[in-house]
Amino acid sequence: MRIWMATLVSLLAAAAGTAEAEVKNPLNPTTGGHFEVVDPAEKLGPDKAEAIYHRMLKRLRAAYALSGERTAGAYARWQRFNLAPYESEQHGGRYLNNYGNTASRAYGRFESAGILPPGAIIAKDSFSVNKDGQVMPGPLFIMEKMAPGFDAKSGDWRYSQIMPDGSILGISKGPGGENMEFCADCHARVTRQDHLFFLPQDYRAKSRQ
């Protein structure tokens, strides 16, 4: 156990760009956990954000998978639309990564994506850095295009959110659906682009199409 902890400390220190990063609690799929980085007041640049993400993603994905939700177990194999984690104020200032299944491939054309078909799924995993420099795993945000008639107000998108302990906060028109109303209302601001927000320009991966 001590050897494992020492290795984790070393990895996280490298991610933070310092040999002095301190592990507060190892990231654990059942508890979430966190670790600490230096200069918390400083916004994470793409390289640092990417390094931190790669050191936590395996356990982060394992935590989401505890939910039993099919997207949580599959999204890591999908296309990633961003080059590095980007900060999203709409998601509580967390750093996000956007993934999409085959049906959502047109999302990679961003503003030219058009209307995505039923079955398209966009999944966004996340982490945050608090004012003390602690890096915390965040929720997995999911939006899935349902069949026409599911919900005209939401553009037929169903929203769900999986917490970093594997619990499900809510699913549109399902358990905890009231918790997803904020997501639907926020995305309704961009109805003319199929209720989709897109990545900052500098973070966009080249389309595979």
Secondary structure, DSSP 4 states (H G I P E B T S, - for coil): -HHHHHHHHHHHHHHHTSTT---SEEEETTTEEEEE-S-TTSPPPHHHHHHHHHHHHHHHHHHHHTT--HHHHHGGGSEE-BSS-EEEGGGTTEEEEEEE-GGGGGGGGGGG--PPPTT-EEEEEEEEE-TT-EEEE-PEEEEEE--TTS-GGGTTEEEEEE-TTS-EEEETTSTTGGGGHHHHHHHGGGGGGTT-----GGGBPPP--
